[in-house]
Amino acid sequence: MNKASFYGLTLNQLETWLIERGHKKSRAVQVWQWVYRKRVMYFSEMTDVNKECIQLLADHFVIETLKEHCRQEAADGTVKFLFQLFDGNLIETVLMRNKFGLSVCVTTQVGCNIGCSFCASGLLKKKRDLSSGEIVEQIMKVEQYLDQENQEERVSHVVVMGIGEPLDNFGNLIDFLLIIKEHNGLAIAARRITVSTSGLADRIVEFADTNLQVNLAISLHAPNNELRSRIMKINRVFSIEQIMQAVDYYLAKNNRRITLEYILLKDMNDSSQHALELAELIGDKKKSVNVNLIPYNPVDEHSQYQRSELEAMRTFYDILKKNGIHCSKRLEHGTDIDAACGQLRSKQIKEARQNNHG
């Protein structure tokens, strides 16, 4: 791809770029609104922007870089998109319908190196980071899908929980957040954006210092180091103690509640003792922490893990509640399609390899 993605520019970067080339600062907002509010696909469609500026933009930038490879639609309205990048790599994006609005889950890396032993995303190792533009464009592709379906609803919430570790792609993540929050464009409020991390303690501290005021979710999945290291390799680098220290720093800096994500795995991390350990770990942070209990979506390649029994989930939930822990059970979306993160991508790549060798 010879030209850069327009979606990769923050509004400040666009303003600076245009000013350096002799255009007014106000031109940037005008162009921005054409792209993000009117969702044009070509600069030539900007009818009230002068031709010189349009040509300048067209010479240096491209708006569309992703192509839809395939799409799965579930009975509950969930839509999973598989997009092809300019270099042929595939990524997943998911549209979820909730009572509070439309939420999009975006991917930040091609593959993942974190190595969670239960996760479909990690079946294919990281090839590269996505650019900020490639992350933003996932939302714009969903917006275009809604336009095509004549649905007047717009994306209201964003979760950065797709393939990859967001905080491992730090600079592009920050630009992405600045772009989607910009009130002249998508105007997605900080409180409606959630970034998920596997627990890169040093980056959590760095993220706290940005003061972007978005929600932070940490994939914990175990209440002690011995168990967490077995199911999440990253714990050998950043222990639970280091993560909780970073949580303390984040809470002090941002004064926003943090979510601890906990996938319930049958006979692995779902006992009453594990629930009590988790409550003790949270301790005096209980007013500032919410635990999100997640039913496991089984993955063929990880047959050693199964979804916890309903009774075990209820008991785990009740123990946390009795210990004063804010707790919720994640709503499930798209259970009749390839629901687990990375599952559709993995399946498509596997099929392509089989066809090539067939």
C-alpha positions as CSV (number, residue, x, y, z in Angstrom):
1,M,0.0,0.0,0.0
2,N,1.7,3.2,-1.2
3,K,-0.6,5.7,0.4
4,A,-1.3,6.0,4.1
5,S,-4.8,5.4,5.5
6,F,-6.7,8.6,6.2
7,Y,-8.3,6.9,9.2
8,G,-4.9,6.8,10.8
9,L,-4.7,10.6,11.4
10,T,-5.9,12.2,14.5
11,L,-7.6,15.5,14.0
12,N,-4.6,17.4,15.4
13,Q,-2.3,15.6,13.0
14,L,-4.6,16.4,10.0
15,E,-4.7,20.1,11.0
16,T,-0.9,20.3,11.2
17,W,-0.5,18.4,7.9
18,L,-2.8,20.8,6.1
19,I,-1.4,23.9,7.7
20,E,2.1,22.9,6.6
21,R,0.8,22.7,3.0
22,G,-0.8,26.1,3.0
23,H,-4.4,25.3,3.9
24,K,-6.5,26.7,6.7
25,K,-6.8,24.9,10.0
26,S,-10.6,24.9,9.6
27,R,-10.4,22.8,6.5
28,A,-9.4,19.8,8.7
29,V,-12.7,19.7,10.5
30,Q,-14.6,20.1,7.2
31,V,-12.8,17.1,5.7
32,W,-13.1,15.1,9.0
33,Q,-16.8,15.5,9.1
34,W,-17.2,14.3,5.5
35,V,-15.2,11.2,6.3
36,Y,-16.7,10.3,9.7
37,R,-20.2,11.7,9.6
38,K,-21.1,11.4,6.0
39,R,-18.9,8.3,5.5
40,V,-17.6,9.2,2.0
41,M,-15.3,6.7,0.5
42,Y,-13.6,9.1,-2.0
43,F,-12.2,12.6,-1.4
44,S,-13.9,13.7,-4.6
45,E,-17.3,13.3,-2.9
46,M,-16.5,16.3,-0.7
47,T,-18.5,18.8,-2.6
48,D,-17.7,21.9,-0.6
49,V,-13.9,21.3,-0.2
50,N,-11.8,23.1,-2.8
51,K,-10.3,21.0,-5.6
52,E,-6.7,21.8,-4.6
53,C,-7.2,20.3,-1.1
54,I,-9.1,17.3,-2.5
55,Q,-6.2,16.6,-4.9
56,L,-3.6,17.0,-2.1
57,L,-5.5,14.5,0.1
58,A,-6.0,12.0,-2.8
59,D,-2.3,12.1,-3.6
60,H,-1.2,11.2,-0.1
61,F,-4.1,9.2,1.5
62,V,-6.6,6.4,0.8
63,I,-9.8,6.0,2.7
64,E,-10.6,2.3,2.2
65,T,-7.9,-0.4,2.9
66,L,-10.0,-3.3,4.3
67,K,-12.1,-5.7,2.2
68,E,-14.8,-7.9,3.6
69,H,-13.7,-11.5,3.3
70,C,-16.8,-13.1,4.8
71,R,-19.5,-12.4,7.3
72,Q,-21.5,-14.5,9.8
73,E,-24.8,-13.3,11.2
74,A,-26.3,-14.8,14.3
75,A,-30.0,-15.2,15.3
76,D,-29.5,-12.6,18.1
77,G,-28.3,-9.9,15.6
78,T,-24.6,-10.4,16.3
79,V,-22.5,-10.0,13.2
80,K,-18.9,-11.3,12.9
81,F,-16.9,-9.8,10.1
82,L,-13.7,-11.2,8.7
83,F,-11.7,-8.4,7.0
84,Q,-8.8,-8.8,4.6
85,L,-6.0,-6.3,5.1
86,F,-4.0,-4.7,2.2
87,D,-1.3,-7.4,2.7
88,G,-3.7,-10.3,2.6
89,N,-3.8,-10.9,6.4
90,L,-7.2,-11.6,8.0
91,I,-8.7,-10.0,11.1
92,E,-12.0,-10.2,13.0
93,T,-14.5,-7.5,14.0
94,V,-17.8,-8.1,15.8
95,L,-21.0,-6.1,16.0
96,M,-23.1,-6.8,19.1
97,R,-26.6,-5.6,19.8
98,N,-27.3,-4.7,23.4
99,K,-30.2,-3.0,25.2
100,F,-27.9,0.0,25.7
101,G,-26.9,0.3,22.0
102,L,-24.6,-1.1,19.4
103,S,-21.2,-2.3,20.4
104,V,-18.2,-3.1,18.2
105,C,-15.3,-5.3,19.3
106,V,-12.1,-4.4,17.4
107,T,-8.8,-6.3,16.7
108,T,-5.5,-4.6,17.3
109,Q,-2.9,-7.2,16.0
110,V,-2.7,-9.8,13.3
111,G,-2.4,-12.9,15.6
112,C,-1.4,-12.9,19.2
113,N,1.7,-13.8,21.2
114,I,0.3,-13.7,24.7
115,G,-0.2,-17.4,24.7
116,C,-3.4,-17.9,26.7
117,S,-3.9,-21.7,26.6
118,F,-7.7,-21.6,26.3
119,C,-7.9,-18.9,23.6
120,A,-8.6,-19.2,19.8
121,S,-6.8,-15.9,19.1
122,G,-3.4,-17.4,20.1
123,L,-3.7,-20.4,17.7
124,L,-2.0,-18.1,15.1
125,K,1.1,-16.2,16.3
126,K,1.4,-12.5,15.9
127,K,2.5,-11.3,12.5
128,R,2.3,-7.6,13.0
129,D,0.6,-4.7,14.7
130,L,-2.4,-3.1,13.1
131,S,-2.0,0.6,12.3
132,S,-4.3,3.1,14.0
133,G,-6.1,3.5,10.6
134,E,-6.7,-0.2,10.3
135,I,-8.3,-0.3,13.8
136,V,-10.5,2.8,13.1
137,E,-11.6,1.4,9.8
138,Q,-13.1,-1.7,11.4
139,I,-15.7,0.6,13.1
140,M,-16.2,2.5,9.8
141,K,-16.8,-0.8,8.0
142,V,-19.5,-1.6,10.5
143,E,-21.0,1.9,10.1
144,Q,-21.1,1.3,6.3
145,Y,-22.8,-2.1,6.9
146,L,-25.5,-0.4,9.0
147,D,-26.0,2.1,6.1
148,Q,-26.4,-0.7,3.6
149,E,-28.9,-2.4,5.8
150,N,-30.8,0.9,6.1
151,Q,-30.4,0.7,9.8
152,E,-30.4,4.2,11.4
153,E,-28.6,3.0,14.5
154,R,-25.0,4.0,15.0
155,V,-22.1,2.4,16.8
156,S,-22.4,3.7,20.4
157,H,-19.9,1.5,22.3
158,V,-16.4,0.1,21.5
159,V,-14.6,-2.7,23.2
160,V,-10.9,-3.3,22.3
161,M,-11.0,-7.0,23.0
162,G,-10.5,-8.7,19.6
163,I,-7.4,-10.5,18.4
164,G,-4.1,-9.3,19.9
165,E,-2.9,-7.5,23.0
166,P,-4.0,-3.8,22.7
167,L,-1.3,-2.5,25.1
168,D,1.4,-4.3,23.1
169,N,0.4,-1.9,20.2
170,F,0.4,1.1,22.5
171,G,1.0,4.1,20.2
172,N,-1.5,3.0,17.6
173,L,-4.0,2.2,20.3
174,I,-3.7,5.7,21.7
175,D,-4.2,7.4,18.3
176,F,-7.2,5.1,17.7
177,L,-8.8,6.2,20.9
178,L,-8.2,9.9,20.2
179,I,-9.7,9.5,16.7
180,I,-12.9,7.7,17.8
181,K,-13.5,10.1,20.8
182,E,-13.2,13.2,18.6
183,H,-16.5,15.1,18.9
184,N,-16.4,16.3,15.3
185,G,-16.4,12.7,14.1
186,L,-17.6,9.4,15.7
187,A,-17.8,11.2,19.0
188,I,-17.8,8.0,21.1
189,A,-17.7,9.0,24.7
190,A,-14.8,7.7,26.9
191,R,-17.1,6.0,29.3
192,R,-18.4,3.9,26.4
193,I,-15.0,2.6,25.4
194,T,-13.3,-0.3,27.1
195,V,-9.7,-1.5,26.5
196,S,-8.9,-5.0,27.6
197,T,-5.4,-6.3,28.5
198,S,-3.9,-9.6,29.5
199,G,-2.1,-7.8,32.3
200,L,1.0,-5.9,31.0
201,A,1.7,-4.2,34.3
202,D,4.2,-1.6,32.9
203,R,1.8,-0.6,30.1
204,I,-1.1,-0.3,32.5
205,V,0.9,2.3,34.4
206,E,1.7,4.1,31.1
207,F,-1.9,3.9,30.0
208,A,-3.0,5.4,33.3
209,D,-0.7,8.4,32.6
210,T,-2.6,9.2,29.4
211,N,-5.7,10.1,31.4
212,L,-7.9,9.2,28.5
213,Q,-10.7,8.2,31.0
214,V,-11.7,5.1,29.0
215,N,-12.6,1.9,30.8
216,L,-9.9,-0.7,31.5
217,A,-10.5,-4.4,31.7
218,I,-7.9,-6.9,32.8
219,S,-8.0,-10.6,31.9
220,L,-7.2,-12.2,35.2
221,H,-8.8,-15.7,34.9
222,A,-7.1,-17.0,38.1
223,P,-6.7,-15.9,41.7
224,N,-3.2,-17.1,42.2
225,N,0.1,-17.2,40.4
226,E,0.5,-21.0,40.2
227,L,-2.8,-21.4,38.4
228,R,-2.6,-18.3,36.3
229,S,0.9,-19.2,35.0
230,R,-0.5,-22.6,33.9
231,I,-3.2,-21.1,31.8
232,M,-1.7,-17.7,30.8
233,K,2.0,-17.6,29.9
234,I,2.1,-13.8,30.4
235,N,1.9,-14.3,34.2
236,R,5.5,-15.6,34.1
237,V,6.5,-12.1,33.1
238,F,3.9,-10.0,35.1
239,S,2.8,-11.7,38.3
240,I,-0.6,-11.1,39.9
241,E,1.2,-8.9,42.5
242,Q,2.6,-6.7,39.8
243,I,-0.8,-6.4,38.1
244,M,-2.5,-5.4,41.3
245,Q,0.2,-2.8,42.0
246,A,-0.5,-1.4,38.5
247,V,-4.3,-1.5,39.3
248,D,-3.6,0.6,42.5
249,Y,-1.7,3.2,40.4
250,Y,-4.5,3.3,37.7
251,L,-7.2,3.8,40.3
252,A,-5.3,6.6,42.0
253,K,-4.6,8.3,38.7
254,N,-7.9,7.9,37.0
255,N,-10.5,7.4,39.7
256,R,-12.4,5.0,37.4
257,R,-13.6,1.5,38.3
258,I,-11.5,-1.4,36.7
259,T,-13.0,-4.6,35.5
260,L,-11.4,-8.0,36.2
261,E,-12.4,-10.5,33.6
262,Y,-12.6,-14.1,34.7
263,I,-13.4,-16.9,32.2
264,L,-14.9,-19.9,34.2
265,L,-13.2,-23.2,33.2
266,K,-14.7,-26.4,34.4
267,D,-12.7,-28.0,37.3
268,M,-9.9,-25.6,36.6
269,N,-10.6,-22.2,38.2
270,D,-14.2,-22.3,39.2
271,S,-14.3,-23.8,42.7
272,S,-15.6,-22.1,45.8
273,Q,-12.0,-21.9,47.0
274,H,-11.0,-20.0,43.9
275,A,-13.9,-17.6,44.5
276,L,-12.8,-16.9,48.0
277,E,-9.2,-16.4,46.9
278,L,-10.3,-13.9,44.3
279,A,-12.4,-12.0,46.9
280,E,-9.3,-11.9,49.2
281,L,-7.1,-10.7,46.3
282,I,-9.4,-7.8,45.6
283,G,-9.6,-7.0,49.3
284,D,-9.9,-3.2,50.0
285,K,-10.3,-2.4,46.3
286,K,-13.8,-3.9,46.2
287,K,-15.5,-0.5,45.7
288,S,-13.3,0.2,42.7
289,V,-13.3,-3.2,41.0
290,N,-16.0,-5.1,39.1
291,V,-15.6,-8.8,38.3
292,N,-17.0,-9.9,35.0
293,L,-17.6,-13.7,34.9
294,I,-17.4,-15.1,31.4
295,P,-18.9,-18.4,30.3
296,Y,-16.3,-20.2,28.2
297,N,-16.8,-20.7,24.4
298,P,-15.1,-24.1,23.7
299,V,-12.4,-24.2,21.1
300,D,-11.7,-27.5,19.2
301,E,-7.9,-27.1,19.5
302,H,-8.2,-26.6,23.3
303,S,-10.3,-29.6,24.2
304,Q,-8.8,-29.8,27.7
305,Y,-11.0,-26.8,28.7
306,Q,-14.8,-27.0,29.1
307,R,-17.4,-24.5,30.1
308,S,-18.2,-24.5,33.9
309,E,-21.4,-26.1,35.0
310,L,-24.3,-23.7,35.6
311,E,-24.3,-24.5,39.3
312,A,-20.6,-23.9,39.7
313,M,-21.0,-20.5,38.0
314,R,-23.9,-19.6,40.3
315,T,-21.9,-20.6,43.4
316,F,-18.8,-18.6,42.3
317,Y,-21.0,-15.5,41.7
318,D,-22.8,-15.9,45.0
319,I,-19.5,-16.1,47.0
320,L,-18.2,-13.0,45.4
321,K,-21.4,-11.1,46.1
322,K,-21.5,-12.3,49.7
323,N,-17.9,-10.9,50.1
324,G,-19.1,-7.4,48.8
325,I,-17.5,-7.7,45.3
326,H,-19.3,-6.0,42.4
327,C,-19.9,-8.9,40.0
328,S,-21.7,-9.5,36.7
329,K,-22.0,-12.3,34.2
330,R,-21.2,-11.4,30.6
331,L,-24.0,-11.5,28.2
332,E,-23.3,-14.0,25.4
333,H,-23.5,-13.0,21.8
334,G,-23.4,-15.1,18.6
335,T,-23.4,-18.5,20.2
336,D,-24.8,-20.0,16.9
337,I,-21.7,-18.8,14.9
338,D,-18.0,-18.9,15.6
339,A,-18.3,-17.0,18.8
340,A,-14.9,-17.4,20.4
341,C,-12.5,-14.6,19.5
342,G,-10.2,-15.6,16.7
343,Q,-12.3,-18.7,15.9
344,L,-13.6,-17.6,12.5
345,R,-10.2,-16.4,11.3
346,S,-8.5,-19.6,12.4
347,K,-11.1,-21.7,10.6
348,Q,-10.8,-19.7,7.4
349,I,-7.0,-19.9,7.3
350,K,-7.2,-23.7,8.1
351,E,-9.6,-24.2,5.2
352,A,-7.5,-22.2,2.8
353,R,-4.4,-24.3,3.7
354,Q,-6.4,-27.5,3.2
355,N,-7.7,-26.4,-0.2
356,N,-4.1,-25.4,-1.3
357,H,-2.8,-28.8,-0.4
358,G,-5.9,-30.7,-1.7
